[in-house]
Amino acid sequence: MPSPSAEPTGSAQGFAPNRWLVTITVTIGAISTILATTIINVAIPNVMGAFGVGQDTAQWLASGFLAATTTAMLMADWFVRQLGRRGTYQFGMAVFIFGSLLGAVADNIELVIASRIIQGAAAGLIQPLTMVTIFEAFPANERGKAMGIFGIGSIMAPSLGPYAGGLAIDAYDWHAVFLFPVPFCIVAGILGSFLLRARDPSV
């Protein structure tokens, strides 16, 4: 009889053959959504000029994203219980892509702000799901390494956001900052459909 303190290992969780692929998959998705937090910053002056709005309105591009992220994080557990881990991840990626595409074609400030709120809500689902998935995919003696990889990406993404946004604006225009994370989200969503467990055993 196992001791009460015994932890499930990666193999018990079903991730033993693919635990690093799982880590890479969920990290790509999380980094893409974290990148969106700051990528908009360099585009705010362009958006203000395009729609003739002031700073008080434009600040919702950042505030709306963060508020939606925080709110959605509180709902992540409910979504996992309803849709399963794989379903929640794919749903989050799909919602984020939708929000990104909406921002890319938006022709008024209200739609741009709405797209940022949609992106933020998706990010709020993906980020806690990523950490839980990595934590449960590895036995205790390997978790630090896996979480360290995720942590490096999480720290670098906000720093690279303004740089990536600047490149997108220089090459195209401010709409392009919404499209920059989309290819990575598509890759993460496809990989997640193969690698993530449909439902937790406890659900």
C-alpha positions in Angstrom: 0.0 0.0 0.0 1.6 3.3 -1.1 2.3 5.8 1.6 0.0 8.8 1.9 2.9 11.1 1.0 3.8 9.3 -2.2 3.4 11.5 -5.3 2.2 10.3 -8.7 5.1 10.2 -11.1 5.1 11.3 -14.7 4.4 7.7 -15.9 1.4 7.4 -13.5 0.1 10.6 -15.1 0.5 9.1 -18.6 3.1 11.6 -19.8 6.2 9.5 -19.4 7.1 9.1 -23.1 6.2 12.7 -24.0 6.7 14.9 -20.9 9.2 17.2 -22.6 7.1 17.5 -25.7 4.1 18.4 -23.4 6.3 21.0 -21.7 7.3 22.5 -25.0 3.8 22.5 -26.3 2.1 24.3 -23.3 5.1 26.6 -23.0 4.7 27.8 -26.6 1.1 28.5 -26.0 1.7 30.3 -22.7 4.6 32.4 -24.1 2.4 33.4 -27.1 -0.3 34.8 -24.8 2.2 36.4 -22.4 3.9 38.1 -25.4 0.6 39.7 -26.3 0.6 41.5 -22.9 3.3 43.9 -24.0 3.4 43.6 -27.8 0.6 46.2 -28.0 2.6 48.8 -26.1 4.5 50.2 -29.0 1.3 50.3 -31.1 -0.7 52.4 -28.7 0.4 55.8 -30.3 -0.5 54.4 -33.8 -3.9 53.2 -32.5 -4.6 56.6 -30.9 -3.7 58.4 -34.2 -5.7 56.0 -36.3 -9.0 56.5 -34.3 -8.4 59.9 -32.8 -8.7 58.8 -29.2 -6.9 60.0 -26.1 -4.7 58.2 -23.6 -7.7 57.6 -21.3 -9.3 55.4 -24.0 -6.2 53.8 -25.3 -5.1 52.6 -21.9 -7.9 50.0 -22.1 -5.8 48.2 -24.6 -3.6 47.2 -21.7 -6.0 47.4 -18.8 -8.7 45.4 -20.5 -6.3 42.6 -21.3 -5.0 42.4 -17.7 -8.4 42.6 -16.2 -9.7 39.8 -18.4 -6.6 37.7 -17.7 -7.1 37.9 -14.0 -10.8 37.1 -14.2 -10.3 34.1 -16.5 -7.7 32.6 -14.2 -10.3 32.2 -11.5 -12.4 30.3 -14.0 -9.7 28.0 -15.3 -10.5 25.1 -12.9 -14.2 25.2 -13.9 -13.3 25.0 -17.6 -10.9 22.0 -17.0 -13.7 20.2 -15.1 -16.2 20.9 -17.9 -14.0 20.5 -21.0 -11.0 18.5 -19.8 -7.4 19.7 -20.0 -7.1 19.2 -23.7 -10.4 20.8 -24.5 -9.6 23.8 -22.3 -6.3 24.3 -23.9 -7.7 24.0 -27.4 -10.6 26.3 -26.4 -8.1 28.9 -25.0 -5.9 28.8 -28.1 -9.0 29.1 -30.4 -10.3 32.1 -28.4 -6.9 33.8 -28.4 -6.6 33.3 -32.2 -10.1 34.7 -32.7 -9.3 37.7 -30.6 -6.1 38.3 -32.5 -7.8 38.1 -35.9 -10.5 40.4 -34.7 -7.9 43.0 -33.6 -6.1 42.6 -37.0 -9.2 43.6 -38.9 -10.8 46.0 -36.4 -11.9 49.3 -37.9 -12.9 51.1 -34.7 -11.4 51.5 -31.2 -14.3 49.5 -29.6 -13.4 46.4 -31.6 -9.7 46.8 -30.9 -10.4 47.0 -27.1 -12.8 44.0 -27.4 -10.1 42.0 -29.2 -7.7 42.7 -26.3 -10.3 41.6 -23.7 -10.8 38.4 -25.7 -7.1 37.8 -25.9 -6.7 38.5 -22.2 -9.5 36.0 -21.3 -7.8 33.3 -23.3 -4.4 34.1 -21.7 -6.0 33.7 -18.3 -7.1 30.1 -19.1 -3.8 29.1 -20.7 -1.3 30.3 -18.1 -2.5 28.4 -15.0 -3.2 25.4 -17.1 0.3 25.4 -18.4 1.8 25.4 -14.9 -0.4 22.6 -13.6 0.2 20.5 -16.7 4.0 20.8 -16.3 3.8 20.2 -12.5 1.8 17.0 -13.0 3.8 15.7 -16.0 7.0 15.3 -14.0 8.0 13.5 -10.8 9.1 15.8 -8.0 12.8 15.5 -8.7 12.4 16.8 -12.3 9.8 19.5 -11.8 12.4 22.3 -11.0 14.1 21.8 -14.4 10.8 21.9 -16.3 9.4 24.8 -14.4 12.7 26.6 -14.9 12.3 26.3 -18.7 8.8 27.7 -18.5 10.0 30.4 -16.2 12.7 31.6 -18.6 10.2 31.8 -21.4 7.7 33.6 -19.2 10.3 36.2 -18.2 11.6 36.7 -21.7 8.3 37.0 -23.5 7.2 40.4 -21.9 10.7 41.8 -22.7 10.6 40.7 -26.3 7.0 41.9 -26.8 7.8 45.6 -27.6 10.7 44.5 -29.8 8.5 42.1 -31.8 5.7 44.8 -31.9 8.2 47.3 -33.3 9.3 44.9 -36.0 5.7 44.2 -37.0 4.8 47.9 -37.2 7.9 48.8 -39.2 7.2 45.9 -41.7 3.5 46.4 -42.0 1.3 48.6 -39.6 -0.2 48.4 -36.1 -2.7 45.7 -37.1 0.3 43.3 -37.5 1.0 43.2 -33.8 -2.2 41.2 -33.3 -1.1 38.6 -35.9 2.4 38.1 -34.6 1.5 35.4 -32.0 -1.0 33.6 -34.2 1.3 31.1 -35.9 2.8 30.0 -32.6 -0.7 29.5 -31.2 -1.7 27.4 -34.1 1.3 25.1 -33.6 0.6 24.9 -29.9 -3.0 24.1 -30.5 -2.3 21.3 -33.0 0.4 19.7 -30.7 -1.9 20.0 -27.7 -4.6 18.0 -29.5 -2.2 15.0 -29.6 -0.2 15.4 -26.4 -2.5 16.7 -23.7 -4.7 14.3 -21.7 -8.4 14.7 -22.5 -9.5 14.6 -18.8 -7.9 14.4 -15.4 -8.5 11.1 -13.6 -10.1 13.0 -10.7 -12.7 14.7 -13.0 
